Amino acid sequence: MSRFYWIFGLIAGAAYIVLDFMYHQGVIDREKIAVVFISQILLFILCVVFASVAYKKVNGKISFMRTVFGAVMVGLIASTVIIGGRIVLSSSIDNYTEATKDYNFKMVYEAQTEDGRTEEWINEQREKIEHKYSLGNLIQVTLVGYLFFGAIIGAFTAAFIADRSSIG
């Protein structure tokens, strides 16, 4: 496996963790979650593209499958860093995501009319938000998302930089 996959996978994962930390600690306004999410995606896309271009520059050529493989490897490394970073942050900082959970519940609560706010509904919403921030959900969403999205970005990147003989 090329060192470029490691380098750019670590960069993508570390950038995600830094933005995640800033968001959950209130450095970035909670209403700016879309900006944080889009920034994380764009950084991942750039890391996949740069890893593929760097591999091609060093080796002279790159096939379609090598480009897709590289993108999946960058996604796997980044998701591993993200999961590890979230575990470390959650275990070292008390109530790491509590403020974000409270903010999300407040937004859901205010969006619902007075008639629909039964005690059962309130408990159900709290459970959904707790599940959203659970470690199991993070692992599932991060691994599947980054591997799948990495393969798609790798295919698009391969269309532009892979050798034409390997595409068919």
Contacts in CASP RR format, 6 or more apart in sequence:
PFRMAT RR
TARGET T0000
AUTHOR 0000-0000-0000
METHOD contacts of the structure
MODEL  1
MSRFYWIFGLIAGAAYIVLDFMYHQGVIDREKIAVVFISQILLFILCVVF
ASVAYKKVNGKISFMRTVFGAVMVGLIASTVIIGGRIVLSSSIDNYTEAT
KDYNFKMVYEAQTEDGRTEEWINEQREKIEHKYSLGNLIQVTLVGYLFFG
AIIGAFTAAFIADRSSIG
1 73 0 8 1.000
2 51 0 8 1.000
2 55 0 8 1.000
2 58 0 8 1.000
2 70 0 8 1.000
4 50 0 8 1.000
4 51 0 8 1.000
4 54 0 8 1.000
4 55 0 8 1.000
4 58 0 8 1.000
5 51 0 8 1.000
5 55 0 8 1.000
5 70 0 8 1.000
5 73 0 8 1.000
5 74 0 8 1.000
5 77 0 8 1.000
6 77 0 8 1.000
7 51 0 8 1.000
8 47 0 8 1.000
8 48 0 8 1.000
8 50 0 8 1.000
8 51 0 8 1.000
8 54 0 8 1.000
8 74 0 8 1.000
9 47 0 8 1.000
9 51 0 8 1.000
9 73 0 8 1.000
9 74 0 8 1.000
9 75 0 8 1.000
9 77 0 8 1.000
9 78 0 8 1.000
9 81 0 8 1.000
10 77 0 8 1.000
10 78 0 8 1.000
10 81 0 8 1.000
11 43 0 8 1.000
11 47 0 8 1.000
12 43 0 8 1.000
12 44 0 8 1.000
12 47 0 8 1.000
12 48 0 8 1.000
12 74 0 8 1.000
12 75 0 8 1.000
12 77 0 8 1.000
12 78 0 8 1.000
12 81 0 8 1.000
13 77 0 8 1.000
13 78 0 8 1.000
13 79 0 8 1.000
13 81 0 8 1.000
13 82 0 8 1.000
14 81 0 8 1.000
15 40 0 8 1.000
15 43 0 8 1.000
16 40 0 8 1.000
16 43 0 8 1.000
16 44 0 8 1.000
16 78 0 8 1.000
16 81 0 8 1.000
16 82 0 8 1.000
17 81 0 8 1.000
17 82 0 8 1.000
17 85 0 8 1.000
17 86 0 8 1.000
17 89 0 8 1.000
19 28 0 8 1.000
19 36 0 8 1.000
19 39 0 8 1.000
19 40 0 8 1.000
20 36 0 8 1.000
20 40 0 8 1.000
20 82 0 8 1.000
20 86 0 8 1.000
20 89 0 8 1.000
21 27 0 8 1.000
21 89 0 8 1.000
22 28 0 8 1.000
22 36 0 8 1.000
23 30 0 8 1.000
23 32 0 8 1.000
23 33 0 8 1.000
23 36 0 8 1.000
23 100 0 8 1.000
24 89 0 8 1.000
24 96 0 8 1.000
24 97 0 8 1.000
24 99 0 8 1.000
24 100 0 8 1.000
26 99 0 8 1.000
28 35 0 8 1.000
28 36 0 8 1.000
30 100 0 8 1.000
30 103 0 8 1.000
41 149 0 8 1.000
44 74 0 8 1.000
44 75 0 8 1.000
44 78 0 8 1.000
44 146 0 8 1.000
44 149 0 8 1.000
44 150 0 8 1.000
44 153 0 8 1.000
45 153 0 8 1.000
47 74 0 8 1.000
47 78 0 8 1.000
48 70 0 8 1.000
48 71 0 8 1.000
48 74 0 8 1.000
48 75 0 8 1.000
48 150 0 8 1.000
48 153 0 8 1.000
48 154 0 8 1.000
48 157 0 8 1.000
49 153 0 8 1.000
49 157 0 8 1.000
51 70 0 8 1.000
51 71 0 8 1.000
51 74 0 8 1.000
52 62 0 8 1.000
52 67 0 8 1.000
52 70 0 8 1.000
52 71 0 8 1.000
52 154 0 8 1.000
52 157 0 8 1.000
52 158 0 8 1.000
52 161 0 8 1.000
53 161 0 8 1.000
55 62 0 8 1.000
55 66 0 8 1.000
55 70 0 8 1.000
56 62 0 8 1.000
56 161 0 8 1.000
61 163 0 8 1.000
62 158 0 8 1.000
62 161 0 8 1.000
62 162 0 8 1.000
62 163 0 8 1.000
63 158 0 8 1.000
63 162 0 8 1.000
63 163 0 8 1.000
63 166 0 8 1.000
64 155 0 8 1.000
64 158 0 8 1.000
64 162 0 8 1.000
64 166 0 8 1.000
64 167 0 8 1.000
65 166 0 8 1.000
66 162 0 8 1.000
66 166 0 8 1.000
67 154 0 8 1.000
67 155 0 8 1.000
67 157 0 8 1.000
67 158 0 8 1.000
67 161 0 8 1.000
67 162 0 8 1.000
68 151 0 8 1.000
68 154 0 8 1.000
68 155 0 8 1.000
68 158 0 8 1.000
70 154 0 8 1.000
71 150 0 8 1.000
71 151 0 8 1.000
71 153 0 8 1.000
71 154 0 8 1.000
71 155 0 8 1.000
71 157 0 8 1.000
72 147 0 8 1.000
72 150 0 8 1.000
72 151 0 8 1.000
72 154 0 8 1.000
74 150 0 8 1.000
75 146 0 8 1.000
75 147 0 8 1.000
75 149 0 8 1.000
75 150 0 8 1.000
76 143 0 8 1.000
76 146 0 8 1.000
76 147 0 8 1.000
78 146 0 8 1.000
79 142 0 8 1.000
79 143 0 8 1.000
79 145 0 8 1.000
79 146 0 8 1.000
79 147 0 8 1.000
82 138 0 8 1.000
82 142 0 8 1.000
82 146 0 8 1.000
83 138 0 8 1.000
83 139 0 8 1.000
83 142 0 8 1.000
83 143 0 8 1.000
86 135 0 8 1.000
86 138 0 8 1.000
87 135 0 8 1.000
89 96 0 8 1.000
90 96 0 8 1.000
90 97 0 8 1.000
90 135 0 8 1.000
97 133 0 8 1.000
100 133 0 8 1.000
101 129 0 8 1.000
101 130 0 8 1.000
101 133 0 8 1.000
104 129 0 8 1.000
104 132 0 8 1.000
105 125 0 8 1.000
105 126 0 8 1.000
105 129 0 8 1.000
108 125 0 8 1.000
108 129 0 8 1.000
109 117 0 8 1.000
109 122 0 8 1.000
109 125 0 8 1.000
112 121 0 8 1.000
131 137 0 8 1.000
158 167 0 8 1.000
159 167 0 8 1.000
END
